[in-house]
Amino acid sequence: MPLLRAPLKPLAPLLLAVVLAACGRAAPSLPAPMAGKRVEGRRGMVAASHPDAAAAGAQLLAAGGNAVDAFVATAFALSVTDISQTGLGGGGAMTYYDATARRAEHLSFYPRAGEDAGWARPDTGRARGPGRAAATPGMVAGLLAAHAKWGVRPLAEVMAPAIRLAREGFIVSPLLSRTIASSRAKLQAEPEAAALLMPGGEPLRPGDRLVQATLATTLEAIRDGGAAAFYTGGIAERLSADVRQQGGLITAGDMNRYPVTWMRPLCTPWRGHTVLGAPPPLGGSVVLEMLQLAEASGLTAAGALTDRPAAAVQLADAMRVATADGRWRGDPAVLAVPARGVSHPAYAASRVAALQVAPGDTVRLGDPWALDSAAVPAGCAAQDPYPAAARSAAAGSGAAASAGDDAAEGTSFTSHLSVVDAAGNAVAATTTVGVLFGSGVYTDGFFLNSAGSNFDGRTRGTNRYANSTMSPTVILEGGQVRLVIGAAGSQYIQPAITQVALRLLAFGEDPYAAIAAPRLHASPGTREVEVEPGFTSAVYAGLVARGYRPSSRVADITFGGVHAVYVRRDGVRIGVADPRRDGVAVGQ
């Protein structure tokens, strides 16, 4: 596979034209100090974790595509340009809002355990092969299923930008260069990947051009043959053989039978808005509970976070309680998960007392089961939201959510994109390969995910989806999209989304200011609270007075990468990309 170290070359002319046109028409009133981080437009808008990928989505919008066409084009392009975070060997989920029908849908295509009985046993081997972390990838199935159901442009047109970026190459970003350097040992275990990303033994640098001919061939096969080209035949057989040779469990049959899952989104009313979140096994219920706790505790009346010690303390306390309740998790097809109850406003009211638990003390789980079957809250009935769990109907139902070992998801990385089209349709989509470069298994030009490591003692088993904190979220006001948001960063995803939504919708901050503002992160069972620089001294002192032990965290990619589109009441779309990552917004 050729790689050329060359001076910076321009993007493909059409992509560049889209970016320049967007910049020319959409100069922000409050410019961000970094290129493309805050962009205004009156028609379509894409915010994503790589400039070329965002431009790919914007190209589809400009050609008459809708939000789903733009999502699929962007996600395939990210599979080329953001390969340490996402790719064909990963998976994800999308929350979609149809502005005409005024109805939301959710599509899950997260990696999945297969038929091998080894999935039901803990993987405790110290010298385990990298293949053991890989679960059956769902990315290709999910993107194609979404396009087939909702897209309006031909698949070949939607995939063309990604194929061009793989075949002709793209310019390596600072983030990709850093992730290659930090993953040197993993990449060296795969000679083909090492030759591609570390030619001559040295990681690619910003400004180098990365050409991925093998990946281009795989993308072309998917374009021409659809899902069957990826999940049956040579690609599936080589994938299974490579994984099993390295200690993994994926079979060719697992690939042949991979299912996507159409689901109803979680829904909760919040401050005059309707919040639509990702159902289990994803982590939307935690975001919805955090927002409800902020309201029930009075945090939303604080007016700000950056200089308000009491508000920062309340936020940290709410994070600990909602994260503890995040232990209600698992594939709902085989485990009863009361996510609807956890998301209910009355459940948050019942959990306010738990906010007083001292930092470091055990936050006991609440009991959301009674509210899980309660009437749908006002404002959510029109969305036909995620149903009540059949508590007695599935293996493991009713088991203590704290039972079993924990999944090691704490170092996972991810990619999120948000889209709003001219008609007001919206997509929030989060995709991932897990930890950087996933399991490290490299086949047919892409890396296999590490989602198999996300199973814990209660959720482990055959033929089921892995757990994830992913939370692609759409927030409505009066049936109109107000905020499309999601984040990357494993356990930092849910708190990052919550903090941005609070700043935007409760405190009225500018969208870029809300995303760029300093964040904090607190977890149950520890006094540690991670803090970014930028809060006032009084905030740090207030956390100490509460009993927390603040630890300094420099803003970086693991502390959450938020990409969002905010729609003002006058219809202007404001796309924002997190300065902690390399992404941009591109609009019309």
LUMGU-549090 format. One record per residue (C-alpha): residue in one letter; x, y, z. Coordinates in steps of 0.001 Angstrom, whole numbers, plus 500000, padded with zeros to 6 digits. Layout:
<recs>
aXYZ...
</recs>
This chain:
<recs>
m500000500000500000p501612503227498891l502270506077501218l503678509357500039r505302511899502279a504472515037500364p503747518697500925l500176519593501769k497944519110498720p494478520584498313l491387518547499038a489410517198496129p487987520262494333l484341519545495119l484990519033498830l487035522201498960a484300524112497175v481788522983499762v484015524086502631l484799527456501061a481173528081500196a480163527212503737c482729529562505197g481730532330502806r478040532110503642a478229531320507308a480597533612509149p479753533271512856s478810536305514873l481046535076517689p484019533549515880a485866530712517554p489636531076517742m490165527839515788a489188527103512173g485783525539511668k484921525176515344r481814527373515190v479916527804511933e476486529295511234g474211528432508331r470545528619507398r470225525260505648g472202522087506330m474934521630508931v477366518825509754a479693518685512753a482155515801512868s485557514779514181h487523515288510947p487374518148508393d487302515929505290a484536513791506775a482400516796507688a482937518116504159a481761514761502771g478468515087504630a478063518704503556q478666517653499948l475665515310500134l473489518023501641a474472520417498871a473566517763496279g470040517403497657g470656514646500148n468972514553503516a470364514220507039v470702510439506732d472612510674503437a474956513162505113f475327510930508172v476204507862506092a478649509799503907t480311511340506973a480516508049508859f482074506192505917a484538509071505485l485427508957509192s486165505249508706v488984506456506456t490205509584508227d489581508873511942i490818505287511953s492171505285515504q488669506051516816t486179504488514386g485997502381511258l484424499542509318g485489497111512029g483534498942514719g479929499857515323g477672502447516828a474191503869516983m472111506734515636t469132508702516905y467154510111513968y464403512718513980d462017512989511039a460841516612511019t457856515923508754a456504513003510782r457707514635514006r458891511229515136a462226509906516333e463815506543515550h466836504761516951l469090502314515146s471652500240517050f474523498595515214y476981498100518047p479471495170518051r478005491895519208a479073488658520896g478605485613518720e477754481948519070d481032480718520589a480482479590524203g483661481428525145w481649484654525233a479921483435528386r483195482995530270p485357485760531763d488485486602529824t491101486837532542g494185485599530719r497130487932531194a498634486909527862r495393486830525881g495608487444522174p494324490736520775g491546488946518921r489759488125522188a488621491734522518a486970491858519094a483206491425518733t481268491073515488p481354494534513843g478111496311513008m479278499508511299v478710498480507693a475343496865508418g474155499931510326l475183502512507736l473673500541504883a470452499847506794a470021503531507634h470645504559504040a468256501944502666k465439503080504964w465835506860504931g468421507971502374v467427509638499104r470705509767497153p472279506692495475l474648504678497641a477475505115495137e477178508887495478v477014508681499272m480140506516499477a482143508337496824p483868510808499194a485089508006501480i486392505956498581r488186508987497154l489774509787500546a491009506206500840r492207505895497234e493776509352496821g494718509929500455f494146512668502987i496371514859505119v497251513401508514s495988515537511387p497768516260514676l495334513958516521l495888510982514227s499646511496514429r499493511470518239t497326508373518415i499636506488516065a502631507409518206s500879506380521426s499829503025519902r503228502072518530a503387498673520245k499905497658519117l500534498699515531q503906496957515364a502129493632516006e500441493962512590p503141494325509903e500741495650507248a499329498287509599a502810499221510801a504040499725507234l501037501919506518l501063504095509639m504720503938510685p506762503812507457g510395503292508257g509421502714511875e508367506314512478p504752507404513063l503174509598510422r503408513299511165p500857516071510672g500954517064507010d501853513620505681r499433512093503183l497910508721504071v496762506533501172q494808503354502048a494424501363498844t493264498170500561l490572500047502457a489467501696499211t489047498258497644t486927497111500596l484756500230500368e484282499683496646a483201496110497319i480590497392499811r479408500012497322d478938497392494621g477791494410496690g476092495915499726a476192494287503149a476673490824501651a480072491886500316f481235492563503869y479362489963505932t479691486967503592g482418485720501317g486084486588501408i486047489619503733a484012487804506403e486082484634506124r489401486462506356l488143488537509268s487089485459511220a490324483634510439d492485486586511481v490569487084514725r490570483420515720q494266483078514872q494850485823517459g492764484234520206g489357485646519264l485877484183519020i484244485642515902t483071483018513408a482137483427509768g478613482476510862d478562485391513307m479382487682510404n476724486117508177r474025486608510822y474883490038512254p471600491926512954v470988495630513305t468256496561515802w465524499154515278m464490500546518649r462395503255520216p464401506087521791l464285506935525456c462312510103526116t461977512535528984p460577516085529272w463047518641530591r462601522386531015g460097522688528165h462149520401525928t461749516789524865v465018514890525267l465445511808523080g468231509469524136a469849506154523282p468241503041524823p470196500117526283p472703498662525845l473829502237525192g474045504908527879g471288507409527136s469467506833530421v472409508279532361v472321511528530364l468581511850530864e468915511158534600m471738513693534984l469602516369533342q466623515489535535l468793515540538680a470078518969537672e466493520194537536a465283518403540677s468251519636542744g467951523265541640l471207523218539692t469528524540536557a468672527750538440a472360528466539176g472798530446535961a476370529292535338l479009526718536258t482418528226535634d482345530637538594r479670529049540832p481140526712543503a477759525447544711a476682524600541150a479912522726540437v479455520695543615q475839519892542704l476980518798539255a479657516496540668d477131514975543067a474620514423540258m477294512729538150r478075510262540928v474429509300541442a473500508962537754t476700507085536944a475935504632539752d472496504078538210g474247503411534927r474943499964536330w471461499070535035r472766497938531665g472901495108529172d471315493947525928p467552494312526542a466858491273524365v468342489039527052l468439491201530190a465722493336531740v466993496912531958p464667499536533514a466018502372531376r462593503953531012g462250504135534787v465740505556535255s464894508313532749h461608509295534428p461485512723536131a459960511162539246y462924508810539561a465326511754539662a463150513326542364s463493510129544371r467268510248544000v467819513821545238a468536512532548759a471369510399547352l473129513600546290q474030514122549953v476161510962550084a479707512008550943p482298511784548180g483986508403548337d481086506712550123t478982504110548341v476123505472546285r473473502795546576l471344502015543561g467825503326543413d464802501251542441p463434502419539091w461192499413538499a457898500960539623l458461503962537374d459577501789534478s455954500807533873a454471504197534816a452569506289532315v454640508004529659p455510511544530840a453659514404529188g455460515527526074c456796512074525233a453642510187524245a453866511334520612q457296509687520353d456053506234521378p459181505956523531y461206502983524677p458872500486526355a458854499163529894a461109496173530492a459520492781531039r461197492199534369s460493488470534577a460847487674530910a464596487429530419a467581485709531891g469227487845534517s466265490135535010g466087491703538419a469691490829539208a471486493379541346a473029495889539009s476186495925541098a476793492215540753g479748490843538815d483006492276537598d483223495612535824a483905496043532142a487133497833531288e485751500599529088g487616503416530765t490223503975528058s487877503749525076f487823506344522332t485023507193519957s483782509517517215h480535511483517178l478809513401514396s475699515579514330v473657516601511291v470651518845510639d469400519240507069a467443522060505414a464100520400506226g464949520106509923n465623516358509935a468422515453512333v470869512665513088a473008512217516171a475373509285515619t478229507864517649t480590505225516271t483705503546517603v486315500830517411g486749500992521210v490220501701522492l492673503321520095f492833501179516938g490434498752518624s491681495250519286g494642495885517002v493569493142514587y493938494567511076t492232492943508121d491223494096504631g492335497642505411f490518498249508709f490921497591512429l488589495340514432n486913496780517515s487638496039521192a483959496059522280g484169492487523563s486000493899526580n482888495882527565f480994492849528843d480893492428532615g479868489624534956r476155490275534613t475967491079530905r478402488519529502g476986485814527235t476501484621523681n474624486364520872r474151489793522416y475308493377522032a478083494759524208n477537497636526656s478517501193525844t478285504698527302m477498506091523841s474593508537524020p473603510129520692t470936512639521744v468369514863520042i466571517602522006l463317519095520707e461319522195521560g457749522368520332g458363519528517906q461322521325516324v464952520246516678r466796522501519092l470014520541519799v471667517521518186i474512516373520371g476769513519521374a480299512946522513a483320510706522344g485354509547525313s483944506463527067q482967507285530664y483350510998529874i480613510888527217q477535511248529411p478894514015531699a480205515948528680i476809515916526950t475091516913530185q477415519831530883v477072521229527366a473276520848527395l473087522603530769r475228525501529626l473289525884526381l469677525243527356a469600526153531059f472222528913531277g471890530384527776e475577530258526872d476771530494523272p477118527021521683y480857527313521170a481399528686524675a479325525824526093i481464523185524367a484836524870524891a484139525638528568p486019523681531253r484477520418532417l484660518287535510h484154514572535991a483166512704539151s482588508980539622p480895506979542392g483071505278544959t485923507767544890r486671511241546212e488601512083543070v487030514652540774e488877515477537582v488881519161536679e490009521016533591p491634524454533919g489338527429533514f487065527312536553t487527530028539149s489609529312542226a486426529404544287v485070526404542343y488114524274543093a487977525330546743g484268524524546873l484880520994545645v487525520519548343a485136521847550996r482547519273549891g485080516500550454y486282515953546889r489920515649545900p490263517587542642s492886516305540230s494164518445537382r493270517232533924v494550519039530861a491830519278528213d492489516436525775i490727513851523625t489827511496526478f487871514146528388g485041514076525879g484848515257522294v481473516917521690h480128517639518211a476776519379518082v474345521360515971y472244523941517790v469200525324515976r468140528816517006r464453529720517050d464984531772513877g466159528599512117v469869529382512013r471961526252512520i475108526646514599g477543523779514153v480191523382516826a483198521075517058d485028520437520312p488434522187520459r489713519102522312r489675517251518987d490418517879515318g486839518133514083v484998520986512384a481509522065511405v480577522637507755g477300524309506794q475284525987504100
</recs>
